């Protein structure tokens, strides 16, 4: 299953990873609170630093939705 992972980082940044496997999200979630949250994306190891919380959204986010 693919979806969108939303990472809240210690430095008040938000990182959104779209079209990611649930297994990658679970790997990131297991590292919440660690100083170096690492995972493999596109054949590269990425260090997101400290993340907490991490949220999951199935499928893609509709960025064009307006009120």
PyMOL Python script that loads the backbone (N, CA, C, O; Angstrom):
from pymol import cmd

cmd.read_pdbstr("""\
ATOM      1  N   UNK A   1       0.837  -1.170   0.000  1.00  0.00           N
ATOM      2  CA  UNK A   1       0.000   0.000   0.000  1.00  0.00           C
ATOM      3  C   UNK A   1       0.885   1.237   0.000  1.00  0.00           C
ATOM      4  O   UNK A   1       1.880   1.300   0.722  1.00  0.00           O
ATOM      5  N   UNK A   2       0.521   2.206  -0.804  1.00  0.00           N
ATOM      6  CA  UNK A   2       1.262   3.467  -0.879  1.00  0.00           C
ATOM      7  C   UNK A   2       0.422   4.578  -0.278  1.00  0.00           C
ATOM      8  O   UNK A   2      -0.805   4.494  -0.229  1.00  0.00           O
ATOM      9  N   UNK A   3       1.100   5.613   0.175  1.00  0.00           N
ATOM     10  CA  UNK A   3       0.414   6.752   0.761  1.00  0.00           C
ATOM     11  C   UNK A   3       1.368   7.903   0.968  1.00  0.00           C
ATOM     12  O   UNK A   3       2.414   7.985   0.325  1.00  0.00           O
ATOM     13  N   UNK A   4       1.000   8.796   1.875  1.00  0.00           N
ATOM     14  CA  UNK A   4       1.786   9.988   2.172  1.00  0.00           C
ATOM     15  C   UNK A   4       2.203   9.950   3.633  1.00  0.00           C
ATOM     16  O   UNK A   4       1.371   9.746   4.517  1.00  0.00           O
ATOM     17  N   UNK A   5       3.493  10.147   3.887  1.00  0.00           N
ATOM     18  CA  UNK A   5       4.021  10.232   5.244  1.00  0.00           C
ATOM     19  C   UNK A   5       4.275  11.701   5.559  1.00  0.00           C
ATOM     20  O   UNK A   5       4.869  12.425   4.760  1.00  0.00           O
ATOM     21  N   UNK A   6       3.820  12.131   6.728  1.00  0.00           N
ATOM     22  CA  UNK A   6       3.993  13.514   7.162  1.00  0.00           C
ATOM     23  C   UNK A   6       4.863  13.491   8.414  1.00  0.00           C
ATOM     24  O   UNK A   6       4.476  12.930   9.439  1.00  0.00           O
ATOM     25  N   UNK A   7       6.046  14.108   8.320  1.00  0.00           N
ATOM     26  CA  UNK A   7       7.017  14.091   9.407  1.00  0.00           C
ATOM     27  C   UNK A   7       7.142  15.478  10.005  1.00  0.00           C
ATOM     28  O   UNK A   7       7.393  16.445   9.286  1.00  0.00           O
ATOM     29  N   UNK A   8       6.970  15.585  11.306  1.00  0.00           N
ATOM     30  CA  UNK A   8       7.189  16.842  12.022  1.00  0.00           C
ATOM     31  C   UNK A   8       8.562  16.750  12.655  1.00  0.00           C
ATOM     32  O   UNK A   8       8.827  15.867  13.470  1.00  0.00           O
ATOM     33  N   UNK A   9       9.444  17.684  12.266  1.00  0.00           N
ATOM     34  CA  UNK A   9      10.826  17.630  12.718  1.00  0.00           C
ATOM     35  C   UNK A   9      11.063  18.585  13.876  1.00  0.00           C
ATOM     36  O   UNK A   9      10.316  19.543  14.074  1.00  0.00           O
ATOM     37  N   UNK A  10      12.113  18.306  14.636  1.00  0.00           N
ATOM     38  CA  UNK A  10      12.455  19.080  15.825  1.00  0.00           C
ATOM     39  C   UNK A  10      12.657  20.557  15.504  1.00  0.00           C
ATOM     40  O   UNK A  10      12.318  21.413  16.321  1.00  0.00           O
ATOM     41  N   UNK A  11      13.199  20.869  14.341  1.00  0.00           N
ATOM     42  CA  UNK A  11      13.495  22.254  13.968  1.00  0.00           C
ATOM     43  C   UNK A  11      12.259  22.971  13.414  1.00  0.00           C
ATOM     44  O   UNK A  11      12.389  23.983  12.726  1.00  0.00           O
ATOM     45  N   UNK A  12      11.072  22.456  13.707  1.00  0.00           N
ATOM     46  CA  UNK A  12       9.774  23.003  13.318  1.00  0.00           C
ATOM     47  C   UNK A  12       9.511  22.944  11.815  1.00  0.00           C
ATOM     48  O   UNK A  12       8.667  23.677  11.299  1.00  0.00           O
ATOM     49  N   UNK A  13      10.231  22.077  11.120  1.00  0.00           N
ATOM     50  CA  UNK A  13       9.965  21.820   9.712  1.00  0.00           C
ATOM     51  C   UNK A  13       8.974  20.677   9.605  1.00  0.00           C
ATOM     52  O   UNK A  13       8.863  19.838  10.500  1.00  0.00           O
ATOM     53  N   UNK A  14       8.261  20.662   8.496  1.00  0.00           N
ATOM     54  CA  UNK A  14       7.375  19.548   8.179  1.00  0.00           C
ATOM     55  C   UNK A  14       7.842  18.989   6.846  1.00  0.00           C
ATOM     56  O   UNK A  14       7.995  19.728   5.874  1.00  0.00           O
ATOM     57  N   UNK A  15       8.068  17.684   6.804  1.00  0.00           N
ATOM     58  CA  UNK A  15       8.463  17.012   5.576  1.00  0.00           C
ATOM     59  C   UNK A  15       7.333  16.089   5.147  1.00  0.00           C
ATOM     60  O   UNK A  15       6.829  15.298   5.945  1.00  0.00           O
ATOM     61  N   UNK A  16       6.940  16.194   3.886  1.00  0.00           N
ATOM     62  CA  UNK A  16       5.875  15.362   3.343  1.00  0.00           C
ATOM     63  C   UNK A  16       6.476  14.485   2.257  1.00  0.00           C
ATOM     64  O   UNK A  16       7.079  14.978   1.304  1.00  0.00           O
ATOM     65  N   UNK A  17       6.303  13.179   2.414  1.00  0.00           N
ATOM     66  CA  UNK A  17       6.828  12.217   1.447  1.00  0.00           C
ATOM     67  C   UNK A  17       5.631  11.528   0.805  1.00  0.00           C
ATOM     68  O   UNK A  17       4.915  10.770   1.461  1.00  0.00           O
ATOM     69  N   UNK A  18       5.420  11.796  -0.476  1.00  0.00           N
ATOM     70  CA  UNK A  18       4.282  11.212  -1.184  1.00  0.00           C
ATOM     71  C   UNK A  18       4.679   9.926  -1.897  1.00  0.00           C
ATOM     72  O   UNK A  18       5.848   9.697  -2.206  1.00  0.00           O
ATOM     73  N   UNK A  19       3.664   9.090  -2.150  1.00  0.00           N
ATOM     74  CA  UNK A  19       3.838   7.850  -2.896  1.00  0.00           C
ATOM     75  C   UNK A  19       4.904   6.946  -2.266  1.00  0.00           C
ATOM     76  O   UNK A  19       5.768   6.401  -2.954  1.00  0.00           O
ATOM     77  N   UNK A  20       4.816   6.804  -0.946  1.00  0.00           N
ATOM     78  CA  UNK A  20       5.783   6.011  -0.202  1.00  0.00           C
ATOM     79  C   UNK A  20       5.095   4.733   0.280  1.00  0.00           C
ATOM     80  O   UNK A  20       3.904   4.738   0.591  1.00  0.00           O
ATOM     81  N   UNK A  21       5.853   3.645   0.337  1.00  0.00           N
ATOM     82  CA  UNK A  21       5.322   2.385   0.850  1.00  0.00           C
ATOM     83  C   UNK A  21       5.064   2.488   2.345  1.00  0.00           C
ATOM     84  O   UNK A  21       5.777   3.186   3.066  1.00  0.00           O
ATOM     85  N   UNK A  22       4.036   1.783   2.797  1.00  0.00           N
ATOM     86  CA  UNK A  22       3.693   1.775   4.227  1.00  0.00           C
ATOM     87  C   UNK A  22       4.867   1.258   5.057  1.00  0.00           C
ATOM     88  O   UNK A  22       5.053   1.692   6.194  1.00  0.00           O
ATOM     89  N   UNK A  23       5.655   0.344   4.510  1.00  0.00           N
ATOM     90  CA  UNK A  23       6.801  -0.204   5.247  1.00  0.00           C
ATOM     91  C   UNK A  23       7.840   0.874   5.560  1.00  0.00           C
ATOM     92  O   UNK A  23       8.478   0.827   6.611  1.00  0.00           O
ATOM     93  N   UNK A  24       8.016   1.847   4.658  1.00  0.00           N
ATOM     94  CA  UNK A  24       8.945   2.956   4.898  1.00  0.00           C
ATOM     95  C   UNK A  24       8.399   3.833   6.016  1.00  0.00           C
ATOM     96  O   UNK A  24       9.146   4.251   6.901  1.00  0.00           O
ATOM     97  N   UNK A  25       7.100   4.112   5.979  1.00  0.00           N
ATOM     98  CA  UNK A  25       6.465   4.887   7.051  1.00  0.00           C
ATOM     99  C   UNK A  25       6.666   4.189   8.395  1.00  0.00           C
ATOM    100  O   UNK A  25       7.031   4.831   9.380  1.00  0.00           O
ATOM    101  N   UNK A  26       6.429   2.880   8.437  1.00  0.00           N
ATOM    102  CA  UNK A  26       6.584   2.135   9.685  1.00  0.00           C
ATOM    103  C   UNK A  26       8.020   2.200  10.196  1.00  0.00           C
ATOM    104  O   UNK A  26       8.254   2.290  11.401  1.00  0.00           O
ATOM    105  N   UNK A  27       8.974   2.154   9.275  1.00  0.00           N
ATOM    106  CA  UNK A  27      10.394   2.257   9.638  1.00  0.00           C
ATOM    107  C   UNK A  27      10.682   3.618  10.272  1.00  0.00           C
ATOM    108  O   UNK A  27      11.388   3.702  11.277  1.00  0.00           O
ATOM    109  N   UNK A  28      10.135   4.676   9.683  1.00  0.00           N
ATOM    110  CA  UNK A  28      10.322   6.030  10.221  1.00  0.00           C
ATOM    111  C   UNK A  28       9.627   6.153  11.575  1.00  0.00           C
ATOM    112  O   UNK A  28      10.197   6.697  12.521  1.00  0.00           O
ATOM    113  N   UNK A  29       8.406   5.652  11.668  1.00  0.00           N
ATOM    114  CA  UNK A  29       7.637   5.743  12.909  1.00  0.00           C
ATOM    115  C   UNK A  29       8.354   5.046  14.060  1.00  0.00           C
ATOM    116  O   UNK A  29       8.334   5.534  15.190  1.00  0.00           O
ATOM    117  N   UNK A  30       8.984   3.913  13.781  1.00  0.00           N
ATOM    118  CA  UNK A  30       9.720   3.178  14.815  1.00  0.00           C
ATOM    119  C   UNK A  30      10.896   3.981  15.360  1.00  0.00           C
ATOM    120  O   UNK A  30      11.386   3.691  16.451  1.00  0.00           O
ATOM    121  N   UNK A  31      11.358   4.992  14.612  1.00  0.00           N
ATOM    122  CA  UNK A  31      12.512   5.795  15.018  1.00  0.00           C
ATOM    123  C   UNK A  31      12.111   7.144  15.619  1.00  0.00           C
ATOM    124  O   UNK A  31      12.976   7.976  15.896  1.00  0.00           O
ATOM    125  N   UNK A  32      10.808   7.368  15.823  1.00  0.00           N
ATOM    126  CA  UNK A  32      10.347   8.640  16.402  1.00  0.00           C
ATOM    127  C   UNK A  32      11.081   8.933  17.703  1.00  0.00           C
ATOM    128  O   UNK A  32      11.220   8.059  18.558  1.00  0.00           O
ATOM    129  N   UNK A  33      11.544  10.155  17.844  1.00  0.00           N
ATOM    130  CA  UNK A  33      12.243  10.568  19.047  1.00  0.00           C
ATOM    131  C   UNK A  33      13.740  10.330  19.003  1.00  0.00           C
ATOM    132  O   UNK A  33      14.470  10.891  19.820  1.00  0.00           O
ATOM    133  N   UNK A  34      14.219   9.514  18.074  1.00  0.00           N
ATOM    134  CA  UNK A  34      15.660   9.293  17.923  1.00  0.00           C
ATOM    135  C   UNK A  34      16.299  10.544  17.323  1.00  0.00           C
ATOM    136  O   UNK A  34      15.632  11.315  16.633  1.00  0.00           O
ATOM    137  N   UNK A  35      17.576  10.742  17.584  1.00  0.00           N
ATOM    138  CA  UNK A  35      18.269  11.911  17.036  1.00  0.00           C
ATOM    139  C   UNK A  35      18.427  11.841  15.527  1.00  0.00           C
ATOM    140  O   UNK A  35      18.451  12.873  14.856  1.00  0.00           O
ATOM    141  N   UNK A  36      18.535  10.639  14.989  1.00  0.00           N
ATOM    142  CA  UNK A  36      18.736  10.474  13.549  1.00  0.00           C
ATOM    143  C   UNK A  36      17.763   9.435  13.010  1.00  0.00           C
ATOM    144  O   UNK A  36      17.992   8.232  13.137  1.00  0.00           O
ATOM    145  N   UNK A  37      16.691   9.903  12.417  1.00  0.00           N
ATOM    146  CA  UNK A  37      15.705   9.031  11.793  1.00  0.00           C
ATOM    147  C   UNK A  37      16.165   8.784  10.364  1.00  0.00           C
ATOM    148  O   UNK A  37      16.161   9.701   9.543  1.00  0.00           O
ATOM    149  N   UNK A  38      16.562   7.553  10.065  1.00  0.00           N
ATOM    150  CA  UNK A  38      17.097   7.209   8.755  1.00  0.00           C
ATOM    151  C   UNK A  38      16.169   6.244   8.032  1.00  0.00           C
ATOM    152  O   UNK A  38      15.557   5.374   8.652  1.00  0.00           O
ATOM    153  N   UNK A  39      16.069   6.406   6.711  1.00  0.00           N
ATOM    154  CA  UNK A  39      15.357   5.429   5.898  1.00  0.00           C
ATOM    155  C   UNK A  39      15.893   5.515   4.471  1.00  0.00           C
ATOM    156  O   UNK A  39      16.560   6.481   4.100  1.00  0.00           O
ATOM    157  N   UNK A  40      15.595   4.508   3.694  1.00  0.00           N
ATOM    158  CA  UNK A  40      16.059   4.450   2.308  1.00  0.00           C
ATOM    159  C   UNK A  40      14.929   4.903   1.387  1.00  0.00           C
ATOM    160  O   UNK A  40      13.850   4.311   1.376  1.00  0.00           O
ATOM    161  N   UNK A  41      15.188   5.957   0.613  1.00  0.00           N
ATOM    162  CA  UNK A  41      14.248   6.489  -0.376  1.00  0.00           C
ATOM    163  C   UNK A  41      14.968   6.616  -1.706  1.00  0.00           C
ATOM    164  O   UNK A  41      16.047   7.205  -1.778  1.00  0.00           O
ATOM    165  N   UNK A  42      14.386   6.073  -2.742  1.00  0.00           N
ATOM    166  CA  UNK A  42      14.979   6.163  -4.084  1.00  0.00           C
ATOM    167  C   UNK A  42      16.437   5.717  -4.098  1.00  0.00           C
ATOM    168  O   UNK A  42      17.294   6.373  -4.691  1.00  0.00           O
ATOM    169  N   UNK A  43      16.703   4.605  -3.445  1.00  0.00           N
ATOM    170  CA  UNK A  43      18.040   3.990  -3.394  1.00  0.00           C
ATOM    171  C   UNK A  43      19.074   4.834  -2.647  1.00  0.00           C
ATOM    172  O   UNK A  43      20.274   4.602  -2.794  1.00  0.00           O
ATOM    173  N   UNK A  44      18.628   5.810  -1.847  1.00  0.00           N
ATOM    174  CA  UNK A  44      19.540   6.635  -1.055  1.00  0.00           C
ATOM    175  C   UNK A  44      19.082   6.608   0.396  1.00  0.00           C
ATOM    176  O   UNK A  44      17.883   6.597   0.672  1.00  0.00           O
ATOM    177  N   UNK A  45      20.035   6.597   1.322  1.00  0.00           N
ATOM    178  CA  UNK A  45      19.710   6.680   2.739  1.00  0.00           C
ATOM    179  C   UNK A  45      19.557   8.156   3.098  1.00  0.00           C
ATOM    180  O   UNK A  45      20.453   8.965   2.858  1.00  0.00           O
ATOM    181  N   UNK A  46      18.400   8.490   3.679  1.00  0.00           N
ATOM    182  CA  UNK A  46      18.090   9.870   4.036  1.00  0.00           C
ATOM    183  C   UNK A  46      18.001   9.968   5.559  1.00  0.00           C
ATOM    184  O   UNK A  46      17.367   9.132   6.203  1.00  0.00           O
ATOM    185  N   UNK A  47      18.638  10.994   6.132  1.00  0.00           N
ATOM    186  CA  UNK A  47      18.585  11.257   7.572  1.00  0.00           C
ATOM    187  C   UNK A  47      17.690  12.474   7.786  1.00  0.00           C
ATOM    188  O   UNK A  47      18.050  13.586   7.399  1.00  0.00           O
ATOM    189  N   UNK A  48      16.525  12.269   8.400  1.00  0.00           N
ATOM    190  CA  UNK A  48      15.586  13.361   8.645  1.00  0.00           C
ATOM    191  C   UNK A  48      15.829  14.050   9.981  1.00  0.00           C
ATOM    192  O   UNK A  48      15.103  14.978  10.336  1.00  0.00           O
ATOM    193  N   UNK A  49      16.830  13.615  10.721  1.00  0.00           N
ATOM    194  CA  UNK A  49      17.070  14.179  12.046  1.00  0.00           C
ATOM    195  C   UNK A  49      16.034  13.633  13.013  1.00  0.00           C
ATOM    196  O   UNK A  49      15.567  12.504  12.863  1.00  0.00           O
ATOM    197  N   UNK A  50      15.677  14.435  14.004  1.00  0.00           N
ATOM    198  CA  UNK A  50      14.700  13.993  15.000  1.00  0.00           C
ATOM    199  C   UNK A  50      13.289  14.316  14.516  1.00  0.00           C
ATOM    200  O   UNK A  50      12.999  15.466  14.188  1.00  0.00           O
ATOM    201  N   UNK A  51      12.415  13.325  14.468  1.00  0.00           N
ATOM    202  CA  UNK A  51      11.033  13.527  14.044  1.00  0.00           C
ATOM    203  C   UNK A  51      10.076  13.014  15.117  1.00  0.00           C
ATOM    204  O   UNK A  51      10.323  11.991  15.756  1.00  0.00           O
ATOM    205  N   UNK A  52       8.992  13.739  15.297  1.00  0.00           N
ATOM    206  CA  UNK A  52       7.916  13.322  16.188  1.00  0.00           C
ATOM    207  C   UNK A  52       6.850  14.406  16.166  1.00  0.00           C
ATOM    208  O   UNK A  52       7.164  15.564  16.441  1.00  0.00           O
ATOM    209  N   UNK A  53       5.655  14.091  15.863  1.00  0.00           N
ATOM    210  CA  UNK A  53       5.110  12.810  15.478  1.00  0.00           C
ATOM    211  C   UNK A  53       5.273  12.554  13.984  1.00  0.00           C
ATOM    212  O   UNK A  53       5.765  13.405  13.243  1.00  0.00           O
ATOM    213  N   UNK A  54       4.852  11.374  13.559  1.00  0.00           N
ATOM    214  CA  UNK A  54       4.828  10.985  12.157  1.00  0.00           C
ATOM    215  C   UNK A  54       3.405  10.534  11.852  1.00  0.00           C
ATOM    216  O   UNK A  54       2.843   9.720  12.584  1.00  0.00           O
ATOM    217  N   UNK A  55       2.818  11.057  10.779  1.00  0.00           N
ATOM    218  CA  UNK A  55       1.440  10.731  10.433  1.00  0.00           C
ATOM    219  C   UNK A  55       1.373  10.048   9.078  1.00  0.00           C
ATOM    220  O   UNK A  55       2.258  10.225   8.241  1.00  0.00           O
ATOM    221  N   UNK A  56       0.322   9.269   8.865  1.00  0.00           N
ATOM    222  CA  UNK A  56       0.106   8.529   7.623  1.00  0.00           C
ATOM    223  C   UNK A  56      -1.209   8.953   6.997  1.00  0.00           C
ATOM    224  O   UNK A  56      -2.214   9.110   7.691  1.00  0.00           O
ATOM    225  N   UNK A  57      -1.202   9.137   5.682  1.00  0.00           N
ATOM    226  CA  UNK A  57      -2.423   9.422   4.923  1.00  0.00           C
ATOM    227  C   UNK A  57      -2.423   8.496   3.715  1.00  0.00           C
ATOM    228  O   UNK A  57      -1.519   8.548   2.880  1.00  0.00           O
ATOM    229  N   UNK A  58      -3.453   7.643   3.627  1.00  0.00           N
ATOM    230  CA  UNK A  58      -3.511   6.727   2.491  1.00  0.00           C
ATOM    231  C   UNK A  58      -3.717   7.506   1.200  1.00  0.00           C
ATOM    232  O   UNK A  58      -4.380   8.543   1.171  1.00  0.00           O
ATOM    233  N   UNK A  59      -3.136   6.981   0.147  1.00  0.00           N
ATOM    234  CA  UNK A  59      -3.226   7.587  -1.185  1.00  0.00           C
ATOM    235  C   UNK A  59      -2.503   8.923  -1.219  1.00  0.00           C
ATOM    236  O   UNK A  59      -1.608   9.167  -0.409  1.00  0.00           O
ATOM    237  N   UNK A  60      -2.882   9.782  -2.144  1.00  0.00           N
ATOM    238  CA  UNK A  60      -2.212  11.064  -2.305  1.00  0.00           C
ATOM    239  C   UNK A  60      -3.017  12.176  -1.648  1.00  0.00           C
ATOM    240  O   UNK A  60      -4.222  12.039  -1.439  1.00  0.00           O
ATOM    241  N   UNK A  61      -2.353  13.269  -1.326  1.00  0.00           N
ATOM    242  CA  UNK A  61      -3.006  14.443  -0.766  1.00  0.00           C
ATOM    243  C   UNK A  61      -3.495  15.303  -1.924  1.00  0.00           C
ATOM    244  O   UNK A  61      -2.764  15.533  -2.888  1.00  0.00           O
ATOM    245  N   UNK A  62      -4.727  15.776  -1.827  1.00  0.00           N
ATOM    246  CA  UNK A  62      -5.279  16.664  -2.860  1.00  0.00           C
ATOM    247  C   UNK A  62      -4.867  18.100  -2.530  1.00  0.00           C
ATOM    248  O   UNK A  62      -5.515  18.781  -1.734  1.00  0.00           O
ATOM    249  N   UNK A  63      -3.785  18.540  -3.154  1.00  0.00           N
ATOM    250  CA  UNK A  63      -3.251  19.876  -2.873  1.00  0.00           C
ATOM    251  C   UNK A  63      -4.087  20.972  -3.513  1.00  0.00           C
ATOM    252  O   UNK A  63      -3.955  22.135  -3.132  1.00  0.00           O
ATOM    253  N   UNK A  64      -4.938  20.643  -4.469  1.00  0.00           N
ATOM    254  CA  UNK A  64      -5.722  21.646  -5.177  1.00  0.00           C
ATOM    255  C   UNK A  64      -7.085  21.893  -4.547  1.00  0.00           C
ATOM    256  O   UNK A  64      -7.848  22.733  -5.025  1.00  0.00           O
ATOM    257  N   UNK A  65      -7.395  21.170  -3.480  1.00  0.00           N
ATOM    258  CA  UNK A  65      -8.700  21.321  -2.837  1.00  0.00           C
ATOM    259  C   UNK A  65      -8.810  22.715  -2.247  1.00  0.00           C
ATOM    260  O   UNK A  65      -7.918  23.151  -1.520  1.00  0.00           O
ATOM    261  N   UNK A  66      -9.873  23.408  -2.545  1.00  0.00           N
ATOM    262  CA  UNK A  66     -10.059  24.771  -2.026  1.00  0.00           C
ATOM    263  C   UNK A  66     -11.394  24.926  -1.343  1.00  0.00           C
ATOM    264  O   UNK A  66     -12.298  24.110  -1.526  1.00  0.00           O
ATOM    265  N   UNK A  67     -11.513  25.944  -0.577  1.00  0.00           N
ATOM    266  CA  UNK A  67     -12.768  26.234   0.126  1.00  0.00           C
ATOM    267  C   UNK A  67     -13.548  27.276  -0.604  1.00  0.00           C
ATOM    268  O   UNK A  67     -14.635  27.653  -0.167  1.00  0.00           O
TER     269      UNK A  67
END
""", "prot")
cmd.dss("prot")
cmd.show_as("cartoon", "prot")
cmd.util.cbc("prot")
cmd.orient("prot")
